[in-house]
Every structure is written in structure tokens, then in C-alpha cells.
Amino acid sequence: MEQEGGLSPELLVQRALRKGELEELILREEIHWTQKARVKWVKEGDCNSNFFHKVANGRRNRKYIKVLENERGLVLNNSESIKEEILRYFEKLYASPFEESWRVEGLDWSLISGESASRLESPFTEEEISKAIFQLDKDKAQGPDGFTTAVFQDCWDVIKEDLVRVFAEFHRSGIINQH
């Protein structure tokens, strides 16, 4: 039984199934051609061949802007005029009038006191680092080192001296040594 202005539930299910099958076939075809191109590259592309130069030039040509339409609707096809238009566009985009205000309503932009500045520039204390570590949720995603916050919290007594040293070195040099 057909619904008013639409397909029956059975036809909707069939349509969804066929759509899934089509997407699968398209993906398989894409994989096939990608693998075929890879085989050709392995055979012909890894040496100073005509194929290699076609691929390299093709990549360069895809990245090259041959034609550009500016804000006034003029079509530019001269590389020098395209460069000038791009430069002009970004200069205009990032230039701001002198009188433009960066004030945000509700924020006080006055200078901070010398005491506050000194406090912001001082190295982190062990207490501050510990407080920050223990305020984090134990089950959050792991960091780039592969450890979750739980490891830092559970092993705090063992790692705290090294961690404080890392933060002190960061404060001194502005670099975190990842070795």
C-alpha cells in the first residue's frame, strides 16, 4: 500500500539497501583504482621516467592557480596579476583601521599590577602542579605519551619530582623536552 506522496515502507527499505550496496560498490571501485595506480607507481614511478614526470607535473599543475576572479568580477589569467590580486586581497583582509576597537564588553583591559605580572611570570610550584593534576578527571582520554590522568594521579609520589623539574625547565627555556 503506497503512502500519500511517498514510497511504501517496503520500497523505502529496498531503496536504503540498494543505496548501501551502491556505496559499497563505489568504495570497492575506488580501492581498485587506487591499488592499480599504486602498482603502476611501484613499477614505473620510482625512477626517472616519463610516468614519474607526468605525475609530478600533474601535482604541480593542480596546485597552480591559472585563473582568478577578483571582487570586481574581473577575470585574471596572467600570473603576475593573479599574484598582485592575492596580495591585495590578504592585505585588505588583515589590515584594520587605526581607530578599530578590540574591546570586549564586560572585560577590563587595563594593565595588571606589577605584583600580578610577577606572579604570572613565576615558575609553577609543586603545589600548583599537584592541584592541577588532581583536579583532572581520571578517565579522560590519554595524552600524547599514552598515559591517562589516572597514571599521573596514582603515581604522583614517584613522578612528582621529575614533573616539577619538567615544568621548571619549561619555565626557564620555553621548551618541553620530549626525549
DOVOBA-583277 format. One record per residue (C-alpha): x, y negated, z; residue number from 1. Coordinates in Angstrom, 1 decimal, decimal comma. Layout:
BEGIN
{px: X | py: Y | pz: Z | nr: NUM}
...
This chain:
BEGIN
{px: 0,0 | py: 0,0 | pz: 0,0 | nr: 1}
{px: 1,6 | py: -3,3 | pz: -1,1 | nr: 2}
{px: 1,7 | py: -6,2 | pz: 1,3 | nr: 3}
{px: 0,3 | py: -9,6 | pz: 0,1 | nr: 4}
{px: 3,0 | py: -11,3 | pz: -2,0 | nr: 5}
{px: 5,7 | py: -8,8 | pz: -1,0 | nr: 6}
{px: 7,0 | py: -5,2 | pz: -1,1 | nr: 7}
{px: 5,7 | py: -2,3 | pz: 0,8 | nr: 8}
{px: 7,8 | py: -1,2 | pz: 3,8 | nr: 9}
{px: 8,9 | py: 1,9 | pz: 1,9 | nr: 10}
{px: 10,2 | py: -0,3 | pz: -1,0 | nr: 11}
{px: 11,9 | py: -2,6 | pz: 1,4 | nr: 12}
{px: 13,8 | py: 0,4 | pz: 2,9 | nr: 13}
{px: 14,7 | py: 1,6 | pz: -0,6 | nr: 14}
{px: 15,9 | py: -1,8 | pz: -1,5 | nr: 15}
{px: 18,1 | py: -2,0 | pz: 1,6 | nr: 16}
{px: 19,5 | py: 1,4 | pz: 0,9 | nr: 17}
{px: 20,3 | py: 0,6 | pz: -2,7 | nr: 18}
{px: 21,9 | py: -2,7 | pz: -1,7 | nr: 19}
{px: 24,1 | py: -0,9 | pz: 0,7 | nr: 20}
{px: 25,1 | py: 1,6 | pz: -2,0 | nr: 21}
{px: 25,8 | py: -1,2 | pz: -4,4 | nr: 22}
{px: 28,1 | py: -3,0 | pz: -1,9 | nr: 23}
{px: 29,9 | py: 0,3 | pz: -1,2 | nr: 24}
{px: 30,5 | py: 0,8 | pz: -5,0 | nr: 25}
{px: 31,7 | py: -2,7 | pz: -5,4 | nr: 26}
{px: 34,1 | py: -2,3 | pz: -2,5 | nr: 27}
{px: 35,4 | py: 1,0 | pz: -4,0 | nr: 28}
{px: 35,9 | py: -0,6 | pz: -7,3 | nr: 29}
{px: 37,8 | py: -3,5 | pz: -5,7 | nr: 30}
{px: 40,0 | py: -1,0 | pz: -3,8 | nr: 31}
{px: 40,6 | py: 1,0 | pz: -7,1 | nr: 32}
{px: 41,8 | py: -2,1 | pz: -9,0 | nr: 33}
{px: 43,9 | py: -3,3 | pz: -6,0 | nr: 34}
{px: 45,6 | py: 0,1 | pz: -5,8 | nr: 35}
{px: 46,1 | py: 0,2 | pz: -9,6 | nr: 36}
{px: 47,7 | py: -3,3 | pz: -9,5 | nr: 37}
{px: 49,9 | py: -2,2 | pz: -6,7 | nr: 38}
{px: 51,1 | py: 0,9 | pz: -8,6 | nr: 39}
{px: 51,9 | py: -1,3 | pz: -11,6 | nr: 40}
{px: 53,7 | py: -3,8 | pz: -9,4 | nr: 41}
{px: 55,8 | py: -1,0 | pz: -7,9 | nr: 42}
{px: 56,7 | py: 0,3 | pz: -11,4 | nr: 43}
{px: 57,2 | py: -3,0 | pz: -13,2 | nr: 44}
{px: 57,1 | py: -5,9 | pz: -10,8 | nr: 45}
{px: 60,0 | py: -5,3 | pz: -8,5 | nr: 46}
{px: 62,6 | py: -6,1 | pz: -11,3 | nr: 47}
{px: 63,3 | py: -9,0 | pz: -13,6 | nr: 48}
{px: 60,7 | py: -8,0 | pz: -16,1 | nr: 49}
{px: 58,1 | py: -9,7 | pz: -18,3 | nr: 50}
{px: 55,4 | py: -8,4 | pz: -15,9 | nr: 51}
{px: 57,1 | py: -10,0 | pz: -12,9 | nr: 52}
{px: 57,4 | py: -13,4 | pz: -14,6 | nr: 53}
{px: 53,7 | py: -13,3 | pz: -15,6 | nr: 54}
{px: 52,7 | py: -12,6 | pz: -12,0 | nr: 55}
{px: 55,0 | py: -15,2 | pz: -10,6 | nr: 56}
{px: 53,9 | py: -17,9 | pz: -13,1 | nr: 57}
{px: 50,3 | py: -16,9 | pz: -12,7 | nr: 58}
{px: 50,5 | py: -17,5 | pz: -8,9 | nr: 59}
{px: 52,2 | py: -20,9 | pz: -9,5 | nr: 60}
{px: 49,6 | py: -21,9 | pz: -12,1 | nr: 61}
{px: 46,8 | py: -21,0 | pz: -9,7 | nr: 62}
{px: 48,2 | py: -23,4 | pz: -7,2 | nr: 63}
{px: 48,8 | py: -26,2 | pz: -9,7 | nr: 64}
{px: 46,1 | py: -29,0 | pz: -9,9 | nr: 65}
{px: 45,6 | py: -29,6 | pz: -13,6 | nr: 66}
{px: 42,6 | py: -31,9 | pz: -13,5 | nr: 67}
{px: 41,2 | py: -34,1 | pz: -10,7 | nr: 68}
{px: 38,1 | py: -36,3 | pz: -10,5 | nr: 69}
{px: 38,6 | py: -39,3 | pz: -8,3 | nr: 70}
{px: 36,0 | py: -41,1 | pz: -6,1 | nr: 71}
{px: 35,0 | py: -43,4 | pz: -9,1 | nr: 72}
{px: 34,3 | py: -40,4 | pz: -11,3 | nr: 73}
{px: 37,3 | py: -40,8 | pz: -13,5 | nr: 74}
{px: 38,9 | py: -37,5 | pz: -14,6 | nr: 75}
{px: 42,6 | py: -37,5 | pz: -14,2 | nr: 76}
{px: 44,7 | py: -34,9 | pz: -16,2 | nr: 77}
{px: 48,2 | py: -36,5 | pz: -16,0 | nr: 78}
{px: 50,3 | py: -35,0 | pz: -13,2 | nr: 79}
{px: 51,7 | py: -38,4 | pz: -12,2 | nr: 80}
{px: 48,2 | py: -40,0 | pz: -11,9 | nr: 81}
{px: 47,0 | py: -36,9 | pz: -10,0 | nr: 82}
{px: 49,9 | py: -37,3 | pz: -7,5 | nr: 83}
{px: 49,1 | py: -41,0 | pz: -7,1 | nr: 84}
{px: 45,4 | py: -40,3 | pz: -6,6 | nr: 85}
{px: 46,1 | py: -37,7 | pz: -4,0 | nr: 86}
{px: 48,4 | py: -40,0 | pz: -2,2 | nr: 87}
{px: 45,9 | py: -42,9 | pz: -2,3 | nr: 88}
{px: 43,1 | py: -40,6 | pz: -1,0 | nr: 89}
{px: 45,1 | py: -39,5 | pz: 2,0 | nr: 90}
{px: 46,4 | py: -42,9 | pz: 2,8 | nr: 91}
{px: 42,9 | py: -44,2 | pz: 2,8 | nr: 92}
{px: 41,7 | py: -41,2 | pz: 4,8 | nr: 93}
{px: 44,3 | py: -41,7 | pz: 7,6 | nr: 94}
{px: 44,5 | py: -45,4 | pz: 7,6 | nr: 95}
{px: 42,3 | py: -47,1 | pz: 10,1 | nr: 96}
{px: 41,5 | py: -50,8 | pz: 10,6 | nr: 97}
{px: 43,6 | py: -52,5 | pz: 13,2 | nr: 98}
{px: 40,6 | py: -53,5 | pz: 15,2 | nr: 99}
{px: 39,2 | py: -50,0 | pz: 15,4 | nr: 100}
{px: 38,5 | py: -48,9 | pz: 18,9 | nr: 101}
{px: 39,3 | py: -45,4 | pz: 20,2 | nr: 102}
{px: 37,3 | py: -46,0 | pz: 23,3 | nr: 103}
{px: 35,1 | py: -43,2 | pz: 24,5 | nr: 104}
{px: 32,1 | py: -44,3 | pz: 26,6 | nr: 105}
{px: 32,5 | py: -43,3 | pz: 30,2 | nr: 106}
{px: 36,3 | py: -42,8 | pz: 30,2 | nr: 107}
{px: 38,7 | py: -45,2 | pz: 31,9 | nr: 108}
{px: 41,6 | py: -45,7 | pz: 29,6 | nr: 109}
{px: 43,6 | py: -47,9 | pz: 32,0 | nr: 110}
{px: 47,2 | py: -46,9 | pz: 32,8 | nr: 111}
{px: 47,7 | py: -44,4 | pz: 35,6 | nr: 112}
{px: 49,7 | py: -45,4 | pz: 38,6 | nr: 113}
{px: 53,4 | py: -44,7 | pz: 38,9 | nr: 114}
{px: 52,6 | py: -42,2 | pz: 41,6 | nr: 115}
{px: 50,2 | py: -40,3 | pz: 39,4 | nr: 116}
{px: 52,6 | py: -40,4 | pz: 36,5 | nr: 117}
{px: 55,4 | py: -39,0 | pz: 38,7 | nr: 118}
{px: 53,0 | py: -36,2 | pz: 39,9 | nr: 119}
{px: 52,1 | py: -35,3 | pz: 36,3 | nr: 120}
{px: 55,8 | py: -35,1 | pz: 35,4 | nr: 121}
{px: 56,9 | py: -33,0 | pz: 38,4 | nr: 122}
{px: 57,6 | py: -29,3 | pz: 38,0 | nr: 123}
{px: 54,8 | py: -26,8 | pz: 38,9 | nr: 124}
{px: 55,1 | py: -25,4 | pz: 42,4 | nr: 125}
{px: 54,8 | py: -21,7 | pz: 43,3 | nr: 126}
{px: 51,5 | py: -22,5 | pz: 45,0 | nr: 127}
{px: 50,1 | py: -24,2 | pz: 41,9 | nr: 128}
{px: 51,1 | py: -21,3 | pz: 39,6 | nr: 129}
{px: 49,7 | py: -18,8 | pz: 42,1 | nr: 130}
{px: 46,4 | py: -20,7 | pz: 42,4 | nr: 131}
{px: 46,1 | py: -20,9 | pz: 38,6 | nr: 132}
{px: 46,8 | py: -17,1 | pz: 38,2 | nr: 133}
{px: 44,3 | py: -16,1 | pz: 40,9 | nr: 134}
{px: 41,5 | py: -18,4 | pz: 39,6 | nr: 135}
{px: 41,5 | py: -16,5 | pz: 36,3 | nr: 136}
{px: 39,1 | py: -13,6 | pz: 35,7 | nr: 137}
{px: 40,9 | py: -10,2 | pz: 35,9 | nr: 138}
{px: 39,1 | py: -8,7 | pz: 33,0 | nr: 139}
{px: 39,8 | py: -11,4 | pz: 30,4 | nr: 140}
{px: 41,5 | py: -10,5 | pz: 27,1 | nr: 141}
{px: 45,1 | py: -9,7 | pz: 27,2 | nr: 142}
{px: 47,8 | py: -12,2 | pz: 26,3 | nr: 143}
{px: 50,3 | py: -12,1 | pz: 23,5 | nr: 144}
{px: 52,5 | py: -9,9 | pz: 25,8 | nr: 145}
{px: 49,8 | py: -7,3 | pz: 26,0 | nr: 146}
{px: 49,1 | py: -7,8 | pz: 29,7 | nr: 147}
{px: 45,7 | py: -8,8 | pz: 31,2 | nr: 148}
{px: 45,5 | py: -11,3 | pz: 34,0 | nr: 149}
{px: 44,9 | py: -8,3 | pz: 36,4 | nr: 150}
{px: 48,6 | py: -7,3 | pz: 35,9 | nr: 151}
{px: 49,8 | py: -10,7 | pz: 37,0 | nr: 152}
{px: 47,5 | py: -10,7 | pz: 40,0 | nr: 153}
{px: 48,2 | py: -7,1 | pz: 41,1 | nr: 154}
{px: 51,9 | py: -7,5 | pz: 40,7 | nr: 155}
{px: 52,2 | py: -11,1 | pz: 42,0 | nr: 156}
{px: 54,7 | py: -10,3 | pz: 44,8 | nr: 157}
{px: 57,0 | py: -8,6 | pz: 42,3 | nr: 158}
{px: 56,8 | py: -11,1 | pz: 39,4 | nr: 159}
{px: 56,3 | py: -14,5 | pz: 41,2 | nr: 160}
{px: 60,0 | py: -15,5 | pz: 41,4 | nr: 161}
{px: 60,5 | py: -14,7 | pz: 37,7 | nr: 162}
{px: 57,3 | py: -16,5 | pz: 36,7 | nr: 163}
{px: 58,2 | py: -19,6 | pz: 38,7 | nr: 164}
{px: 61,6 | py: -19,6 | pz: 37,0 | nr: 165}
{px: 60,0 | py: -19,4 | pz: 33,6 | nr: 166}
{px: 57,8 | py: -22,4 | pz: 34,4 | nr: 167}
{px: 60,8 | py: -24,3 | pz: 35,8 | nr: 168}
{px: 62,8 | py: -23,6 | pz: 32,6 | nr: 169}
{px: 59,8 | py: -24,7 | pz: 30,5 | nr: 170}
{px: 59,6 | py: -28,0 | pz: 32,5 | nr: 171}
{px: 63,3 | py: -28,6 | pz: 32,1 | nr: 172}
{px: 63,6 | py: -27,7 | pz: 28,3 | nr: 173}
{px: 60,1 | py: -27,7 | pz: 27,0 | nr: 174}
{px: 60,6 | py: -24,2 | pz: 25,6 | nr: 175}
{px: 59,3 | py: -20,9 | pz: 26,8 | nr: 176}
{px: 61,9 | py: -18,2 | pz: 26,0 | nr: 177}
{px: 60,1 | py: -15,2 | pz: 24,6 | nr: 178}
{px: 63,1 | py: -12,7 | pz: 24,9 | nr: 179}
